[in-house]
């Protein structure tokens, strides 16, 4: 029997047309652009707020706690890395304060381009920032939307708690696992 072991998923290269994007201003903070990771042709697109740490202090690749928690839920739901593509509202990791509303609005254009190009069958938004940005509604929250499907931007969309919130509040893990299983079950239905 295989046991869970977190791993570094392959990173999709940032398109050459976007690699020097300076529109939102996050490039000034010095973090590099991360377009996405996993299989860009996957049937499931997972949307997070922004990339987490991908390298340790010495610059060596690492699997951050957020990814470990997400990968564990994915593993338990019976999904495989090749069925998933993880991307972000913001393509750069903010290192300090920024104009949140303006930056997210600008950066949503990149996600919209990805949706048009990739056409995922299902979307899973993780955390309130991703949910509010993707749903285009600053009033919605994971708590009130999780556990069911929503038609958003023409896509079947589910929501779940952010893996970082789950790490801070382990009692939320069963809910994250439940919502990832909801997505896995829907994928099996439509394939």
C-alpha positions as a printed NumPy array, in Angstrom:
array([[  0.   ,   0.   ,   0.   ],
       [  1.366,   3.426,  -0.942],
       [  1.577,   6.063,   1.748],
       [  1.299,   9.803,   1.339],
       [  4.498,  11.698,   0.645],
       [  4.388,  15.368,  -0.408],
       [  6.298,  16.248,  -3.548],
       [  7.249,  19.23 ,  -5.651],
       [  4.874,  19.47 ,  -8.595],
       [  6.305,  20.695, -11.892],
       [  5.975,  24.425, -12.381],
       [  4.469,  25.724, -15.612],
       [  6.74 ,  28.348, -17.171],
       [  5.319,  31.841, -17.186],
       [  4.403,  32.84 , -20.757],
       [  7.091,  35.02 , -22.3  ],
       [  4.497,  37.728, -22.931],
       [  3.795,  37.955, -19.174],
       [  7.131,  37.264, -17.491],
       [  8.01 ,  40.959, -17.235],
       [  4.473,  42.087, -16.292],
       [  4.615,  45.143, -14.044],
       [  0.979,  46.222, -14.217],
       [ -0.082,  45.297, -10.674],
       [  3.102,  46.519,  -8.981],
       [  4.   ,  43.294,  -7.142],
       [  7.193,  42.989,  -9.2  ],
       [  8.595,  45.776,  -6.962],
       [  8.471,  43.404,  -4.003],
       [ 11.062,  41.126,  -5.554],
       [  9.119,  37.865,  -5.678],
       [  9.242,  35.904,  -8.888],
       [  6.206,  35.15 , -11.023],
       [  4.699,  31.672, -10.622],
       [  2.127,  30.939, -13.325],
       [  0.977,  27.587, -12.015],
       [  2.016,  24.055, -11.162],
       [  0.904,  20.57 , -11.991],
       [ -0.642,  19.513, -15.298],
       [ -1.809,  22.533, -17.327],
       [ -4.14 ,  20.193, -19.286],
       [ -5.713,  18.746, -16.134],
       [ -9.486,  18.503, -15.77 ],
       [ -9.372,  20.176, -12.335],
       [ -8.051,  23.699, -11.789],
       [ -7.353,  24.665,  -8.189],
       [ -7.287,  28.414,  -7.533],
       [ -5.393,  29.847,  -4.56 ],
       [ -4.809,  33.465,  -3.583],
       [ -1.078,  33.584,  -4.386],
       [  1.964,  31.321,  -4.62 ],
       [  3.521,  30.286,  -1.337],
       [  7.176,  29.758,  -0.619],
       [  8.732,  27.493,  -3.23 ],
       [ 12.339,  27.739,  -2.099],
       [ 13.987,  27.601,   1.299],
       [ 16.316,  30.334,   2.552],
       [ 19.233,  28.687,   0.772],
       [ 17.302,  28.67 ,  -2.521],
       [ 16.665,  24.92 ,  -2.575],
       [ 13.203,  23.743,  -3.734],
       [ 10.729,  22.861,  -1.   ],
       [  7.129,  21.802,  -0.477],
       [  5.586,  24.419,   1.822],
       [  3.037,  23.523,   4.485],
       [  0.137,  24.786,   2.374],
       [  1.06 ,  22.422,  -0.448],
       [  1.603,  19.523,   1.966],
       [ -1.889,  19.957,   3.396],
       [ -3.471,  20.273,  -0.051],
       [ -1.568,  17.271,  -1.404],
       [ -2.641,  15.159,   1.576],
       [ -6.329,  15.954,   0.944],
       [ -5.847,  15.248,  -2.781],
       [ -4.173,  11.912,  -1.998],
       [ -6.94 ,  10.901,   0.416],
       [ -9.597,  11.759,  -2.203],
       [ -7.921,   9.411,  -4.683],
       [ -6.886,  12.153,  -7.102],
       [ -3.549,  12.157,  -8.883],
       [ -1.176,  14.997,  -9.689],
       [ -1.869,  14.643, -13.418],
       [ -5.554,  15.439, -12.782],
       [ -4.738,  18.783, -11.141],
       [ -3.449,  22.188, -12.045],
       [ -2.842,  24.75 ,  -9.292],
       [ -2.838,  28.442, -10.14 ],
       [ -3.318,  31.741,  -8.358],
       [ -5.221,  35.013,  -8.381],
       [ -1.899,  36.825,  -7.868],
       [  0.988,  35.343,  -9.825],
       [  3.601,  36.785,  -7.448],
       [  3.836,  36.213,  -3.721],
       [  3.27 ,  39.508,  -1.88 ],
       [  6.033,  40.141,   0.64 ],
       [  4.511,  43.271,   2.2  ],
       [  1.416,  45.482,   1.982],
       [ -0.105,  46.128,  -1.413],
       [ -3.299,  47.609,  -2.872],
       [ -5.359,  44.451,  -2.562],
       [ -8.5  ,  45.293,  -4.537],
       [ -6.658,  46.969,  -7.418],
       [ -3.979,  44.268,  -7.618],
       [ -6.46 ,  41.382,  -7.549],
       [ -8.592,  43.014, -10.239],
       [ -5.566,  43.443, -12.502],
       [ -4.255,  39.939, -11.858],
       [ -7.631,  38.289, -12.532],
       [ -6.94 ,  39.031, -16.214],
       [ -4.155,  36.422, -16.146],
       [ -6.48 ,  33.822, -14.629],
       [ -9.141,  34.595, -17.232],
       [ -6.549,  33.968, -19.964],
       [ -5.671,  30.641, -18.354],
       [ -9.344,  29.624, -18.226],
       [ -9.822,  30.406, -21.922],
       [ -6.694,  28.471, -22.867],
       [ -7.047,  25.478, -20.535],
       [-10.827,  25.032, -20.295],
       [-10.844,  22.932, -17.09 ],
       [-13.849,  20.707, -16.422],
       [-13.997,  21.679, -12.732],
       [-12.647,  24.448, -10.525],
       [-11.884,  24.362,  -6.82 ],
       [-11.31 ,  27.747,  -5.148],
       [ -9.425,  27.598,  -1.858],
       [ -9.881,  30.348,   0.719],
       [-11.942,  33.509,   0.905],
       [ -9.577,  35.645,  -1.203],
       [ -9.706,  33.214,  -4.133],
       [-13.452,  32.699,  -3.732],
       [-14.259,  36.412,  -3.558],
       [-12.006,  37.218,  -6.528],
       [-13.217,  34.328,  -8.685],
       [-16.892,  34.828,  -7.822],
       [-16.508,  38.608,  -8.302],
       [-18.218,  39.243,  -4.973],
       [-16.382,  40.567,  -1.884],
       [-19.248,  39.445,   0.376],
       [-19.109,  35.672,  -0.244],
       [-17.227,  33.335,   2.076],
       [-16.141,  29.71 ,   2.007],
       [-18.173,  28.945,   5.123],
       [-21.478,  29.659,   3.367],
       [-20.599,  28.164,  -0.043],
       [-18.671,  24.97 ,   0.653],
       [-20.149,  21.515,   0.195],
       [-22.018,  22.235,  -3.048],
       [-21.477,  23.207,  -6.684],
       [-21.784,  26.702,  -8.136],
       [-21.852,  27.874, -11.76 ],
       [-19.266,  30.667, -11.894],
       [-17.847,  32.244, -15.057],
       [-19.32 ,  29.297, -16.961],
       [-17.497,  26.681, -14.839],
       [-18.664,  24.135, -12.293],
       [-16.975,  25.512,  -9.175],
       [-16.586,  24.185,  -5.644],
       [-14.974,  25.987,  -2.713],
       [-12.987,  24.873,   0.324],
       [-10.996,  26.317,   3.171],
       [ -7.473,  27.455,   2.36 ],
       [ -4.868,  24.834,   3.346],
       [ -3.022,  27.469,   5.408],
       [ -6.189,  28.116,   7.445],
       [ -6.499,  24.352,   7.883],
       [ -2.922,  24.149,   9.17 ],
       [ -3.7  ,  26.875,  11.699],
       [ -7.014,  25.268,  12.67 ],
       [ -6.655,  21.479,  12.248],
       [-10.34 ,  20.968,  13.087],
       [-11.041,  22.305,   9.552],
       [ -9.115,  19.475,   7.871],
       [-12.111,  17.099,   7.654],
       [-14.031,  19.858,   5.837],
       [-11.178,  20.395,   3.359],
       [-10.965,  16.637,   2.787],
       [-14.744,  16.488,   2.296],
       [-14.673,  19.264,  -0.307],
       [-11.746,  17.751,  -2.225],
       [-13.643,  14.425,  -2.203],
       [-16.689,  16.288,  -3.602],
       [-14.533,  17.379,  -6.544],
       [-13.075,  13.884,  -7.015],
       [-16.571,  12.362,  -7.071],
       [-17.79 ,  14.931,  -9.611],
       [-14.794,  14.211, -11.839],
       [-15.609,  10.473, -11.77 ],
       [-19.232,  11.292, -12.708],
       [-18.322,  13.381, -15.745],
       [-15.482,  11.23 , -17.111]])
